Amino acid sequence: MAVLAMFHDADVLPPEGTPEANRVIKAVIQSQSAFTKGSDPDVQAFLRLALAAQKVGDAQETLSRFRSAGWTSRVLEALADQWDATAIDQREALAPGFRQVNITLEDFDSLMGLVAKTRISLERRGQNMHQVFAQRRREMPGGAQ
């Protein structure tokens, strides 16, 4: 999965086989499910707000691409930025939607923290998160994006 490979490239992924790594893997998979297939209105509104706030390209096109092909670095970045800007009491509204896919607010918070750390780590090396993600996605089976 390109997300995990990008985290690995940024040296933010916990060691393979550890409970922490397993938690990250679960959060990546289940969060994607909450946003792409979930019907919770608060979770869906959070995603739309995050994409609208990004102001990079067409939010509807980005959303459609995400729903059909899975995580993109733009969606991850938008969600991390929106999460950071969201008050704790507003974050609580997402808990029921996340529970539907067996993740907690803490799981999602950890995932968003990894996205932020990845961005910083890669930038310090003169790399761009979006380029690293795109390269890793191309390396995945069936990955052409």
N, CA, C and O atoms as a MOPAC input file, in Angstrom:
PM7 MOZYME 1SCF
protein

 N      0.84700 1    -1.17100 1     0.00000 1
 C      0.00000 1     0.00000 1     0.00000 1
 C      0.90100 1     1.24600 1     0.00000 1
 O      1.83200 1     1.35900 1     0.79700 1
 N      0.60400 1     2.15300 1    -0.89500 1
 C      1.43900 1     3.32800 1    -1.10500 1
 C      1.55500 1     4.20400 1     0.14500 1
 O      2.60100 1     4.81000 1     0.38200 1
 N      0.49500 1     4.27200 1     0.93800 1
 C      0.54000 1     5.09300 1     2.15400 1
 C      1.61100 1     4.55900 1     3.09400 1
 O      2.43700 1     5.32000 1     3.59900 1
 N      1.59700 1     3.26000 1     3.32700 1
 C      2.57200 1     2.66000 1     4.23600 1
 C      3.98600 1     2.78800 1     3.69100 1
 O      4.92600 1     3.03600 1     4.44600 1
 N      4.13800 1     2.61900 1     2.38500 1
 C      5.45900 1     2.77000 1     1.76900 1
 C      5.96500 1     4.21000 1     1.92800 1
 O      7.15100 1     4.42700 1     2.17700 1
 N      5.07600 1     5.18100 1     1.78500 1
 C      5.46000 1     6.58100 1     1.96800 1
 C      5.86900 1     6.82600 1     3.41800 1
 O      6.86500 1     7.50200 1     3.67500 1
 N      5.10900 1     6.28200 1     4.36500 1
 C      5.48000 1     6.41100 1     5.77400 1
 C      6.85100 1     5.78500 1     6.02400 1
 O      7.66900 1     6.33300 1     6.76300 1
 N      7.08900 1     4.64600 1     5.40700 1
 C      8.37800 1     3.96800 1     5.56200 1
 C      9.50100 1     4.84100 1     5.00200 1
 O     10.54700 1     4.99500 1     5.63300 1
 N      9.28200 1     5.40600 1     3.82200 1
 C     10.28500 1     6.27600 1     3.20400 1
 C     10.62300 1     7.47500 1     4.08200 1
 O     11.75600 1     7.95500 1     4.08400 1
 N      9.63600 1     7.94900 1     4.82400 1
 C      9.83000 1     9.11000 1     5.69500 1
 C     10.36900 1     8.71200 1     7.07500 1
 O     10.58200 1     9.56700 1     7.93400 1
 N     10.58100 1     7.43000 1     7.27300 1
 C     11.07400 1     6.90600 1     8.55700 1
 C     10.14400 1     7.21800 1     9.72400 1
 O     10.60600 1     7.49900 1    10.82900 1
 N      8.83400 1     7.16900 1     9.48300 1
 C      7.87200 1     7.39700 1    10.56200 1
 C      7.05000 1     6.14900 1    10.87100 1
 O      6.29100 1     6.13800 1    11.84000 1
 N      7.18700 1     5.11200 1    10.07600 1
 C      6.43200 1     3.87600 1    10.28100 1
 C      7.08400 1     3.06000 1    11.39200 1
 O      8.28900 1     2.81400 1    11.34700 1
 N      6.30400 1     2.63500 1    12.39100 1
 C      6.88500 1     1.78900 1    13.44400 1
 C      7.42400 1     0.48700 1    12.83800 1
 O      7.01900 1     0.10100 1    11.74100 1
 N      8.32800 1    -0.18500 1    13.54400 1
 C      8.90500 1    -1.42700 1    13.01400 1
 C      7.82600 1    -2.46700 1    12.67200 1
 O      6.85000 1    -2.64000 1    13.40200 1
 N      8.03100 1    -3.13300 1    11.56800 1
 C      7.08600 1    -4.14100 1    11.08200 1
 C      6.85200 1    -5.21700 1    12.13500 1
 O      7.77800 1    -5.66000 1    12.81400 1
 N      5.59300 1    -5.62500 1    12.25200 1
 C      5.24100 1    -6.69300 1    13.16700 1
 C      4.98300 1    -6.26300 1    14.59900 1
 O      4.58900 1    -7.08200 1    15.42900 1
 N      5.19800 1    -4.99200 1    14.90200 1
 C      4.93900 1    -4.50600 1    16.25800 1
 C      3.46700 1    -4.13700 1    16.39700 1
 O      2.79500 1    -3.88400 1    15.39800 1
 N      2.96100 1    -4.10500 1    17.62900 1
 C      1.57600 1    -3.67900 1    17.81700 1
 C      1.31600 1    -2.27700 1    17.25400 1
 O      0.23300 1    -1.99900 1    16.74100 1
 N      2.31600 1    -1.40200 1    17.35500 1
 C      2.15500 1    -0.03800 1    16.82700 1
 C      2.00200 1    -0.05600 1    15.30900 1
 O      1.16400 1     0.65500 1    14.75500 1
 N      2.81300 1    -0.87200 1    14.64300 1
 C      2.71100 1    -0.98000 1    13.18500 1
 C      1.36200 1    -1.56800 1    12.78700 1
 O      0.73900 1    -1.11000 1    11.82900 1
 N      0.91900 1    -2.56500 1    13.51000 1
 C     -0.38200 1    -3.16700 1    13.21400 1
 C     -1.50700 1    -2.15600 1    13.39900 1
 O     -2.48500 1    -2.15900 1    12.65200 1
 N     -1.36200 1    -1.30000 1    14.39200 1
 C     -2.36700 1    -0.26100 1    14.62900 1
 C     -2.39800 1     0.74200 1    13.47600 1
 O     -3.47000 1     1.18400 1    13.06100 1
 N     -1.23000 1     1.09500 1    12.96500 1
 C     -1.15700 1     2.01400 1    11.82900 1
 C     -1.82300 1     1.38700 1    10.60300 1
 O     -2.61100 1     2.03400 1     9.91500 1
 N     -1.50100 1     0.13700 1    10.34400 1
 C     -2.08100 1    -0.55600 1     9.18700 1
 C     -3.60100 1    -0.57400 1     9.29400 1
 O     -4.30200 1    -0.28200 1     8.32500 1
 N     -4.10100 1    -0.91500 1    10.46400 1
 C     -5.54700 1    -0.93600 1    10.68900 1
 C     -6.14900 1     0.45500 1    10.46600 1
 O     -7.19000 1     0.58700 1     9.82200 1
 N     -5.49200 1     1.48600 1    10.99800 1
 C     -6.01900 1     2.84900 1    10.85700 1
 C     -6.04200 1     3.28500 1     9.39600 1
 O     -6.99000 1     3.93900 1     8.96200 1
 N     -5.01400 1     2.93000 1     8.64000 1
 C     -4.96800 1     3.28600 1     7.21600 1
 C     -6.13400 1     2.63300 1     6.47500 1
 O     -6.84700 1     3.29300 1     5.71900 1
 N     -6.31700 1     1.35100 1     6.69500 1
 C     -7.35300 1     0.60300 1     5.97800 1
 C     -8.75600 1     1.01500 1     6.41600 1
 O     -9.62400 1     1.28500 1     5.58600 1
 N     -8.96200 1     1.05900 1     7.71600 1
 C    -10.30100 1     1.33600 1     8.22200 1
 C    -10.70900 1     2.79600 1     8.03000 1
 O    -11.88400 1     3.08400 1     7.80100 1
 N     -9.76000 1     3.70900 1     8.12100 1
 C    -10.09000 1     5.11700 1     7.87100 1
 C    -10.51100 1     5.30900 1     6.41900 1
 O    -11.47200 1     6.01900 1     6.12600 1
 N     -9.78400 1     4.67200 1     5.52500 1
 C    -10.16300 1     4.75700 1     4.11000 1
 C    -11.58700 1     4.25800 1     3.93200 1
 O    -12.37300 1     4.86400 1     3.20300 1
 N    -11.91700 1     3.17900 1     4.58000 1
 C    -13.26500 1     2.63400 1     4.48200 1
 C    -14.30700 1     3.61400 1     5.02900 1
 O    -15.37300 1     3.78300 1     4.43800 1
 N    -14.00000 1     4.25200 1     6.14900 1
 C    -14.93900 1     5.21700 1     6.73100 1
 C    -15.24400 1     6.35200 1     5.76300 1
 O    -16.38100 1     6.81200 1     5.66600 1
 N    -14.21600 1     6.79800 1     5.05000 1
 C    -14.40400 1     7.93800 1     4.14800 1
 C    -14.91800 1     7.54000 1     2.76900 1
 O    -15.65000 1     8.30900 1     2.14400 1
 N    -14.55400 1     6.36400 1     2.28400 1
 C    -14.97000 1     5.99400 1     0.92800 1
 C    -16.29600 1     5.26000 1     0.88800 1
 O    -17.06200 1     5.41200 1    -0.06400 1
 N    -16.57600 1     4.46600 1     1.91400 1
 C    -17.78500 1     3.63800 1     1.89400 1
 C    -18.75200 1     3.95400 1     3.01700 1
 O    -19.91400 1     3.54800 1     2.98100 1
 N    -18.27300 1     4.67500 1     4.00700 1
 C    -19.11000 1     4.97800 1     5.16000 1
 C    -20.22200 1     5.95300 1     4.82900 1
 O    -20.12300 1     6.75200 1     3.89800 1
 N    -21.26800 1     5.86600 1     5.60700 1
 C    -22.41700 1     6.73600 1     5.36700 1
 C    -22.64100 1     7.73600 1     6.49400 1
 O    -23.62000 1     8.48200 1     6.47400 1
 N    -21.74700 1     7.75800 1     7.47300 1
 C    -21.92100 1     8.68000 1     8.58200 1
 C    -21.84200 1    10.11900 1     8.06800 1
 O    -20.84300 1    10.50300 1     7.46000 1
 N    -22.88400 1    10.91500 1     8.30700 1
 C    -22.90200 1    12.27800 1     7.76600 1
 C    -21.78400 1    13.17900 1     8.29300 1
 O    -21.27400 1    14.02400 1     7.55900 1
 N    -21.40200 1    13.00300 1     9.55900 1
 C    -20.33900 1    13.84800 1    10.11200 1
 C    -18.98500 1    13.51600 1     9.49200 1
 O    -18.19100 1    14.41400 1     9.21200 1
 N    -18.72300 1    12.23800 1     9.28100 1
 C    -17.46600 1    11.81500 1     8.64900 1
 C    -17.41500 1    12.32200 1     7.21400 1
 O    -16.38500 1    12.82800 1     6.76800 1
 N    -18.51100 1    12.18900 1     6.49700 1
 C    -18.54900 1    12.64800 1     5.10700 1
 C    -18.42900 1    14.16800 1     5.00900 1
 O    -17.78100 1    14.68700 1     4.10100 1
 N    -19.05200 1    14.87500 1     5.94400 1
 C    -18.95200 1    16.33800 1     5.95700 1
 C    -17.52100 1    16.77600 1     6.26100 1
 O    -17.03000 1    17.74500 1     5.68100 1
 N    -16.85100 1    16.06300 1     7.17000 1
 C    -15.46100 1    16.36500 1     7.49600 1
 C    -14.58400 1    16.21000 1     6.25700 1
 O    -13.73000 1    17.05600 1     5.99000 1
 N    -14.78800 1    15.15200 1     5.51300 1
 C    -14.02100 1    14.91800 1     4.28300 1
 C    -14.27500 1    16.03200 1     3.27100 1
 O    -13.32600 1    16.57800 1     2.70800 1
 N    -15.52200 1    16.37300 1     3.03400 1
 C    -15.83800 1    17.43400 1     2.07000 1
 C    -15.24300 1    18.77600 1     2.49500 1
 O    -14.72700 1    19.52500 1     1.66600 1
 N    -15.31800 1    19.07200 1     3.79100 1
 C    -14.74700 1    20.31700 1     4.31300 1
 C    -13.23700 1    20.33300 1     4.13400 1
 O    -12.66200 1    21.35000 1     3.74500 1
 N    -12.60000 1    19.21200 1     4.41600 1
 C    -11.14400 1    19.11300 1     4.26100 1
 C    -10.73200 1    19.35100 1     2.82200 1
 O     -9.77800 1    20.08500 1     2.56400 1
 N    -11.43100 1    18.74800 1     1.89100 1
 C    -11.08600 1    18.91000 1     0.47500 1
 C    -11.36700 1    20.32500 1    -0.01100 1
 O    -10.59300 1    20.87600 1    -0.79500 1
 N    -12.45100 1    20.91000 1     0.43900 1
 C    -12.77800 1    22.28100 1     0.04200 1
 C    -11.73700 1    23.26200 1     0.57100 1
 O    -11.39700 1    24.23000 1    -0.10800 1
 N    -11.23200 1    23.01900 1     1.77000 1
 C    -10.24200 1    23.90900 1     2.37500 1
 C     -8.89100 1    23.83600 1     1.67000 1
 O     -8.10900 1    24.78400 1     1.73900 1
 N     -8.60900 1    22.72900 1     0.99800 1
 C     -7.32100 1    22.55400 1     0.31900 1
 C     -7.14600 1    23.53300 1    -0.83200 1
 O     -6.04200 1    24.02900 1    -1.05700 1
 N     -8.20300 1    23.81400 1    -1.55200 1
 C     -8.15700 1    24.73700 1    -2.68900 1
 C     -7.08000 1    24.35900 1    -3.70300 1
 O     -6.46400 1    25.22700 1    -4.32200 1
 N     -6.86400 1    23.06500 1    -3.86300 1
 C     -5.91500 1    22.57000 1    -4.86000 1
 C     -6.70700 1    21.70800 1    -5.82400 1
 O     -7.12600 1    20.60300 1    -5.48000 1
 N     -6.91000 1    22.20500 1    -7.00900 1
 C     -7.65600 1    21.44200 1    -8.00200 1
 C     -9.13900 1    21.39300 1    -7.67400 1
 O     -9.64600 1    22.18200 1    -6.87600 1
 N     -9.80900 1    20.46500 1    -8.29600 1
 C    -11.24700 1    20.29700 1    -8.16500 1
 C    -11.53500 1    19.32300 1    -7.02500 1
 O    -11.17300 1    18.14900 1    -7.10400 1
 N    -12.18300 1    19.80500 1    -5.96900 1
 C    -12.47100 1    18.96900 1    -4.79600 1
 C    -13.34400 1    17.77400 1    -5.16500 1
 O    -13.13900 1    16.67500 1    -4.65100 1
 N    -14.31000 1    17.97800 1    -6.04700 1
 C    -15.19800 1    16.87900 1    -6.43500 1
 C    -14.43000 1    15.81000 1    -7.21100 1
 O    -14.67100 1    14.61700 1    -7.02800 1
 N    -13.51600 1    16.23000 1    -8.06800 1
 C    -12.69100 1    15.27400 1    -8.81500 1
 C    -11.77800 1    14.49700 1    -7.86500 1
 O    -11.61200 1    13.28600 1    -8.00900 1
 N    -11.19100 1    15.19600 1    -6.90200 1
 C    -10.33000 1    14.55200 1    -5.90900 1
 C    -11.12400 1    13.53600 1    -5.10100 1
 O    -10.63600 1    12.43900 1    -4.82900 1
 N    -12.34100 1    13.89500 1    -4.71800 1
 C    -13.20300 1    12.99600 1    -3.96400 1
 C    -13.57300 1    11.76900 1    -4.79300 1
 O    -13.52700 1    10.64400 1    -4.29400 1
 N    -13.93200 1    11.97700 1    -6.03400 1
 C    -14.28100 1    10.85600 1    -6.91500 1
 C    -13.10100 1     9.91200 1    -7.10500 1
 O    -13.26600 1     8.69200 1    -7.08700 1
 N    -11.93400 1    10.46800 1    -7.28500 1
 C    -10.72400 1     9.65600 1    -7.46700 1
 C    -10.42900 1     8.83900 1    -6.21000 1
 O    -10.07800 1     7.66200 1    -6.28600 1
 N    -10.57800 1     9.48200 1    -5.05800 1
 C    -10.37000 1     8.80700 1    -3.78600 1
 C    -11.35500 1     7.65700 1    -3.61000 1
 O    -10.97100 1     6.56100 1    -3.20100 1
 N    -12.60200 1     7.90400 1    -3.91600 1
 C    -13.62300 1     6.86100 1    -3.74100 1
 C    -13.43000 1     5.68900 1    -4.69200 1
 O    -13.80600 1     4.56100 1    -4.37500 1
 N    -12.85300 1     5.94900 1    -5.84400 1
 C    -12.66100 1     4.85000 1    -6.79600 1
 C    -11.31200 1     4.16400 1    -6.66800 1
 O    -11.21000 1     2.96500 1    -6.92900 1
 N    -10.27300 1     4.89300 1    -6.27200 1
 C     -8.92500 1     4.31800 1    -6.27400 1
 C     -8.26500 1     4.26000 1    -4.89600 1
 O     -7.17300 1     3.70800 1    -4.76200 1
 N     -8.90600 1     4.81400 1    -3.88200 1
 C     -8.31900 1     4.78300 1    -2.55200 1
 C     -7.49600 1     6.02800 1    -2.24600 1
 O     -7.54500 1     7.03100 1    -2.95800 1
 N     -6.74100 1     5.92300 1    -1.16100 1
 C     -5.97800 1     7.06000 1    -0.67000 1
 C     -5.17500 1     7.75500 1    -1.76200 1
 O     -4.61400 1     7.11900 1    -2.65400 1
 N     -5.14000 1     9.06700 1    -1.66100 1
 C     -4.21900 1     9.88300 1    -2.44400 1
 C     -3.49300 1    10.76500 1    -1.43300 1
 O     -3.99100 1    10.99500 1    -0.33100 1
 N     -2.34400 1    11.24700 1    -1.80300 1
 C     -1.60800 1    12.11700 1    -0.89000 1
 C     -2.35600 1    13.43000 1    -0.66700 1
 O     -2.25600 1    14.02400 1     0.40700 1
 N     -3.09500 1    13.88300 1    -1.65700 1
 C     -3.86200 1    15.13200 1    -1.51100 1
 C     -4.96900 1    14.96000 1    -0.46600 1
 O     -5.20600 1    15.85400 1     0.34600 1
 N     -5.63900 1    13.81500 1    -0.49100 1
 C     -6.69300 1    13.56100 1     0.48700 1
 C     -6.08800 1    13.43500 1     1.87800 1
 O     -6.61000 1    14.00700 1     2.83500 1
 N     -4.99700 1    12.69500 1     1.99600 1
 C     -4.34200 1    12.55900 1     3.29800 1
 C     -3.92000 1    13.92100 1     3.84800 1
 O     -4.13600 1    14.21700 1     5.02300 1
 N     -3.32500 1    14.73200 1     3.00300 1
 C     -2.89000 1    16.05700 1     3.43000 1
 C     -4.07400 1    16.91900 1     3.84300 1
 O     -4.02100 1    17.60900 1     4.86100 1
 N     -5.14100 1    16.87800 1     3.05500 1
 C     -6.33100 1    17.66900 1     3.36900 1
 C     -6.93500 1    17.24400 1     4.70800 1
 O     -7.30800 1    18.08600 1     5.52500 1
 N     -7.02700 1    15.93700 1     4.92000 1
 C     -7.58400 1    15.43900 1     6.17700 1
 C     -6.69900 1    15.82000 1     7.36500 1
 O     -7.20500 1    16.22000 1     8.41400 1
 N     -5.39000 1    15.69900 1     7.20300 1
 C     -4.46900 1    16.05000 1     8.29700 1
 C     -4.56400 1    17.52900 1     8.63500 1
 O     -4.57800 1    17.89600 1     9.81000 1
 N     -4.62700 1    18.37500 1     7.62800 1
 C     -4.74300 1    19.81800 1     7.86800 1
 C     -6.07000 1    20.15100 1     8.55400 1
 O     -6.11800 1    20.95600 1     9.48400 1
 N     -7.14500 1    19.51700 1     8.07800 1
 C     -8.46300 1    19.76900 1     8.66300 1
 C     -8.52800 1    19.24100 1    10.09700 1
 O     -9.09800 1    19.88900 1    10.97500 1
 N     -7.95100 1    18.07800 1    10.32800 1
 C     -7.91400 1    17.50100 1    11.67600 1
 C     -7.19500 1    18.44600 1    12.63400 1
 O     -7.64600 1    18.68200 1    13.75500 1
 N     -6.08700 1    18.97200 1    12.17700 1
 C     -5.30100 1    19.89300 1    13.00300 1
 C     -6.09400 1    21.16200 1    13.32400 1
 O     -5.94100 1    21.73500 1    14.40300 1
 N     -6.92800 1    21.59400 1    12.40000 1
 C     -7.69500 1    22.82600 1    12.57000 1
 C     -9.02600 1    22.61300 1    13.29900 1
 O     -9.73600 1    23.57600 1    13.58600 1
 N     -9.35800 1    21.38300 1    13.59100 1
 C    -10.65300 1    21.06100 1    14.18900 1
 C    -10.54800 1    20.97100 1    15.70700 1
 O     -9.66900 1    20.29800 1    16.24600 1
 N    -11.45300 1    21.65400 1    16.37700 1
 C    -11.49400 1    21.63900 1    17.84100 1
 C    -11.84300 1    20.24000 1    18.34900 1
 O    -12.52100 1    19.47000 1    17.66900 1
 N    -11.37800 1    19.93200 1    19.53500 1
 C    -11.58100 1    18.59800 1    20.10800 1
 C    -13.06000 1    18.24600 1    20.19800 1
 O    -13.43400 1    17.11300 1    19.89500 1
 N    -13.89900 1    19.17100 1    20.60000 1
 C    -15.32300 1    18.85500 1    20.71300 1
 C    -15.93700 1    18.56000 1    19.33800 1
 O    -16.87300 1    17.76600 1    19.23900 1
 N    -15.42500 1    19.18200 1    18.29700 1
 C    -15.91500 1    18.89900 1    16.94300 1
 C    -15.39300 1    17.55000 1    16.45700 1
 O    -16.07400 1    16.85800 1    15.70000 1
 N    -14.19400 1    17.17400 1    16.88500 1
 C    -13.64700 1    15.86800 1    16.52600 1
 C    -14.51600 1    14.75100 1    17.09600 1
 O    -14.69200 1    13.70500 1    16.47200 1
 N    -15.05200 1    14.98600 1    18.28000 1
 C    -15.88800 1    13.97200 1    18.94600 1
 C    -17.08000 1    13.56000 1    18.08600 1
 O    -17.55600 1    12.42900 1    18.18500 1
 N    -17.55900 1    14.46500 1    17.24800 1
 C    -18.69700 1    14.14500 1    16.38800 1
 C    -18.36600 1    13.04900 1    15.37800 1
 O    -19.26700 1    12.41200 1    14.83300 1
 N    -17.07600 1    12.82900 1    15.12900 1
 C    -16.65800 1    11.79900 1    14.16800 1
 C    -16.59500 1    10.40300 1    14.78400 1
 O    -16.54800 1     9.40600 1    14.06400 1
 N    -16.59400 1    10.33200 1    16.11300 1
 C    -16.42000 1     9.05100 1    16.79400 1
 C    -17.44200 1     7.98900 1    16.37700 1
 O    -17.04400 1     6.85200 1    16.12100 1
 N    -18.73800 1     8.30400 1    16.29800 1
 C    -19.68900 1     7.25600 1    15.90100 1
 C    -19.41400 1     6.69900 1    14.49100 1
 O    -19.54200 1     5.49600 1    14.26400 1
 N    -19.04600 1     7.55400 1    13.57400 1
 C    -18.74100 1     7.10400 1    12.21500 1
 C    -17.49300 1     6.25100 1    12.15900 1
 O    -17.43100 1     5.27900 1    11.40600 1
 N    -16.50300 1     6.60900 1    12.95000 1
 C    -15.28200 1     5.80600 1    13.00600 1
 C    -15.54400 1     4.46100 1    13.68500 1
 O    -14.99200 1     3.43700 1    13.28200 1
 N    -16.38500 1     4.47200 1    14.71300 1
 C    -16.70800 1     3.20900 1    15.39200 1
 C    -17.34500 1     2.20700 1    14.43300 1
 O    -17.18800 1     0.99900 1    14.60700 1
 N    -18.06000 1     2.69700 1    13.42900 1
 C    -18.68800 1     1.80900 1    12.44700 1
 C    -17.65700 1     0.96500 1    11.70400 1
 O    -17.97000 1    -0.12300 1    11.22100 1
 N    -16.42200 1     1.47000 1    11.61400 1
 C    -15.34800 1     0.73100 1    10.93700 1
 C    -14.25800 1     0.30100 1    11.91600 1
 O    -13.13300 1    -0.00600 1    11.52100 1
 N    -14.61200 1     0.28700 1    13.19000 1
 C    -13.72900 1    -0.23200 1    14.24500 1
 C    -12.42300 1     0.53300 1    14.44200 1
 O    -11.37400 1    -0.06900 1    14.67200 1
 N    -12.48900 1     1.84800 1    14.35400 1
 C    -11.34500 1     2.67000 1    14.74700 1
 C    -11.82400 1     3.71900 1    15.74500 1
 O    -13.00800 1     4.04500 1    15.82400 1
 N    -10.87400 1     4.22300 1    16.48800 1
 C    -11.18100 1     5.24000 1    17.49000 1
 C    -10.66000 1     6.59300 1    17.02500 1
 O     -9.91200 1     6.68800 1    16.05300 1
 N    -11.06400 1     7.62000 1    17.72800 1
 C    -10.51300 1     8.94700 1    17.44600 1
 C     -9.00500 1     8.94600 1    17.66400 1
 O     -8.27100 1     9.62300 1    16.94400 1
 N     -8.54700 1     8.19500 1    18.64600 1
 C     -7.11200 1     8.09500 1    18.91100 1
 C     -6.38300 1     7.45000 1    17.72700 1
 O     -5.29700 1     7.89100 1    17.35000 1
 N     -6.98100 1     6.40800 1    17.14200 1
 C     -6.38000 1     5.76400 1    15.96500 1
 C     -6.24600 1     6.76700 1    14.82200 1
 O     -5.20100 1     6.85500 1    14.17600 1
 N     -7.31300 1     7.51900 1    14.58400 1
 C     -7.29300 1     8.48500 1    13.48500 1
 C     -6.31700 1     9.61500 1    13.78700 1
 O     -5.60800 1    10.07900 1    12.89400 1
 N     -6.27700 1    10.05500 1    15.03000 1
 C     -5.33700 1    11.09600 1    15.43000 1
 C     -3.90100 1    10.64100 1    15.17400 1
 O     -3.08300 1    11.41300 1    14.67400 1
 N     -3.59800 1     9.40000 1    15.51200 1
 C     -2.25400 1     8.85700 1    15.26100 1
 C     -1.94300 1     8.83700 1    13.76700 1
 O     -0.84100 1     9.19200 1    13.34900 1
 N     -2.91400 1     8.42500 1    12.97700 1
 C     -2.72100 1     8.39100 1    11.52300 1
 C     -2.46300 1     9.79600 1    10.97800 1
 O     -1.56000 1     9.99000 1    10.16400 1
 N     -3.23900 1    10.75700 1    11.41600 1
 C     -3.05300 1    12.12300 1    10.94300 1
 C     -1.70800 1    12.67700 1    11.42300 1
 O     -1.07800 1    13.46600 1    10.71900 1
 N     -1.27400 1    12.27400 1    12.59600 1
 C      0.04900 1    12.66400 1    13.08400 1
 C      1.15800 1    12.11200 1    12.20100 1
 O      2.15400 1    12.79000 1    11.94600 1
 N      0.98400 1    10.88000 1    11.73400 1
 C      1.97600 1    10.28600 1    10.83000 1
 C      2.03000 1    11.02500 1     9.50200 1
 O      3.10300 1    11.20200 1     8.92500 1
 N      0.87700 1    11.45400 1     9.02200 1
 C      0.85200 1    12.22700 1     7.77400 1
 C      1.63500 1    13.52400 1     7.96400 1
 O      2.44100 1    13.88900 1     7.10800 1
 N      1.41100 1    14.21400 1     9.06200 1
 C      2.12400 1    15.47200 1     9.33200 1
 C      3.62000 1    15.22800 1     9.47300 1
 O      4.42300 1    15.98200 1     8.92400 1
 N      4.00300 1    14.18300 1    10.20300 1
 C      5.42500 1    13.86500 1    10.36800 1
 C      6.05700 1    13.48100 1     9.04100 1
 O      7.21000 1    13.82300 1     8.77500 1
 N      5.31200 1    12.77600 1     8.21200 1
 C      5.81500 1    12.37400 1     6.89300 1
 C      6.11200 1    13.59900 1     6.03900 1
 O      7.17200 1    13.69500 1     5.42100 1
 N      5.18900 1    14.51000 1     6.01000 1
 C      5.36400 1    15.73100 1     5.22200 1
 C      6.63000 1    16.46900 1     5.66100 1
 O      7.43900 1    16.87800 1     4.82900 1
 N      6.79200 1    16.63300 1     6.96000 1
 C      7.95900 1    17.34900 1     7.50200 1
 C      9.25000 1    16.58600 1     7.21400 1
 O     10.23600 1    17.16900 1     6.76200 1
 N      9.23700 1    15.29200 1     7.47500 1
 C     10.43500 1    14.47300 1     7.26400 1
 C     10.88900 1    14.51400 1     5.81000 1
 O     12.07700 1    14.67900 1     5.53100 1
 N      9.95400 1    14.36500 1     4.89600 1
 C     10.31400 1    14.36600 1     3.47400 1
 C     10.77200 1    15.75500 1     3.01600 1
 O     11.71200 1    15.86900 1     2.22900 1
 N     10.12000 1    16.79400 1     3.50000 1
 C     10.52600 1    18.15700 1     3.12900 1
 C     11.94200 1    18.45700 1     3.60600 1
 O     12.70100 1    19.13300 1     2.91100 1
 N     12.29700 1    17.96600 1     4.77100 1
 C     13.65100 1    18.18400 1     5.29200 1
 C     14.70300 1    17.53200 1     4.40400 1
 O     15.86300 1    17.94400 1     4.40100 1
 N     14.30200 1    16.53000 1     3.66500 1
 C     15.21900 1    15.84000 1     2.74600 1
 C     15.13400 1    16.39600 1     1.32800 1
 O     15.77900 1    15.88700 1     0.41100 1
 N     14.33200 1    17.44100 1     1.15900 1
 C     14.17400 1    18.02300 1    -0.16300 1
 C     13.20800 1    17.24300 1    -1.03800 1
 O     13.21500 1    17.38600 1    -2.26100 1
 N     12.37900 1    16.42000 1    -0.41600 1
 C     11.40400 1    15.63000 1    -1.16700 1
 C     10.00700 1    16.19200 1    -0.93700 1
 O      9.76600 1    16.95500 1    -0.00300 1
 N      9.11500 1    15.79800 1    -1.80100 1
 C      7.73700 1    16.23900 1    -1.73800 1
 C      6.85800 1    15.01900 1    -1.46600 1
 O      6.96900 1    14.00400 1    -2.15300 1
 N      5.99100 1    15.12000 1    -0.46700 1
 C      5.11400 1    14.01500 1    -0.09700 1
 C      4.31000 1    13.49800 1    -1.28400 1
 O      4.14300 1    12.28900 1    -1.44600 1
 N      3.82400 1    14.39400 1    -2.09800 1
 C      2.97600 1    13.99600 1    -3.22900 1
 C      3.78100 1    13.23300 1    -4.28100 1
 O      3.28700 1    12.27300 1    -4.87200 1
 N      5.00100 1    13.65700 1    -4.50900 1
 C      5.85000 1    12.94500 1    -5.47400 1
 C      6.24700 1    11.57500 1    -4.95600 1
 O      6.24700 1    10.60500 1    -5.71400 1
 N      6.58400 1    11.48000 1    -3.68200 1
 C      6.94800 1    10.18800 1    -3.08900 1
 C      5.74900 1     9.24900 1    -3.13600 1
 O      5.88200 1     8.08200 1    -3.50500 1
 N      4.58500 1     9.75800 1    -2.76400 1
 C      3.37700 1     8.93200 1    -2.80200 1
 C      3.09900 1     8.45100 1    -4.22600 1
 O      2.82400 1     7.27200 1    -4.44500 1
 N      3.17300 1     9.36300 1    -5.18400 1
 C      2.89700 1     9.00000 1    -6.58200 1
 C      3.86000 1     7.92600 1    -7.07500 1
 O      3.45100 1     6.98600 1    -7.75600 1
 N      5.12900 1     8.06300 1    -6.73300 1
 C      6.11700 1     7.05400 1    -7.12600 1
 C      5.78800 1     5.70900 1    -6.49600 1
 O      5.81400 1     4.68000 1    -7.17100 1
 N      5.48300 1     5.71800 1    -5.22300 1
 C      5.14600 1     4.46800 1    -4.53300 1
 C      3.86600 1     3.86200 1    -5.09900 1
 O      3.76500 1     2.64100 1    -5.21500 1
 N      2.90000 1     4.68100 1    -5.44800 1
 C      1.64200 1     4.18600 1    -6.02400 1
 C      1.93100 1     3.51100 1    -7.37200 1
 O      1.36800 1     2.45900 1    -7.67500 1
 N      2.80300 1     4.11500 1    -8.17000 1
 C      3.14500 1     3.51400 1    -9.47600 1
 C      3.81700 1     2.15800 1    -9.29900 1
 O      3.68000 1     1.28200 1   -10.15300 1
 N      4.53500 1     1.97900 1    -8.20900 1
 C      5.24700 1     0.71700 1    -7.94700 1
 C      4.33400 1    -0.39600 1    -7.47200 1
 O      4.71400 1    -1.56700 1    -7.49900 1
 N      3.13400 1    -0.04100 1    -7.03700 1
 C      2.18700 1    -1.02900 1    -6.50700 1
 C      1.52200 1    -1.78900 1    -7.66700 1
 O      1.36400 1    -1.25300 1    -8.76400 1
 N      1.13800 1    -3.03800 1    -7.40600 1
 C      0.41500 1    -3.79200 1    -8.44400 1
 C     -0.83500 1    -3.01900 1    -8.89100 1
 O     -1.65800 1    -2.61900 1    -8.06800 1
 N     -0.95600 1    -2.82300 1   -10.17700 1
 C     -2.09600 1    -2.09900 1   -10.73100 1
 C     -2.02900 1    -0.60200 1   -10.55300 1
 O     -2.97700 1     0.10600 1   -10.89200 1
 N     -0.91900 1    -0.10600 1   -10.02400 1
 C     -0.81300 1     1.32800 1    -9.75300 1
 C     -0.26100 1     2.10000 1   -10.92900 1
 O      0.86900 1     1.88500 1   -11.36700 1
 N     -1.07700 1     2.99900 1   -11.42600 1
 C     -0.64200 1     3.82600 1   -12.53700 1
 C     -0.71100 1     5.30100 1   -12.20200 1
 O     -0.32700 1     6.13900 1   -13.01800 1
 N     -1.20200 1     5.63800 1   -10.99300 1
 C     -1.37800 1     7.05700 1   -10.64600 1
 C     -0.09500 1     7.62600 1   -10.11300 1
 O     -0.04000 1     8.80600 1    -9.76500 1

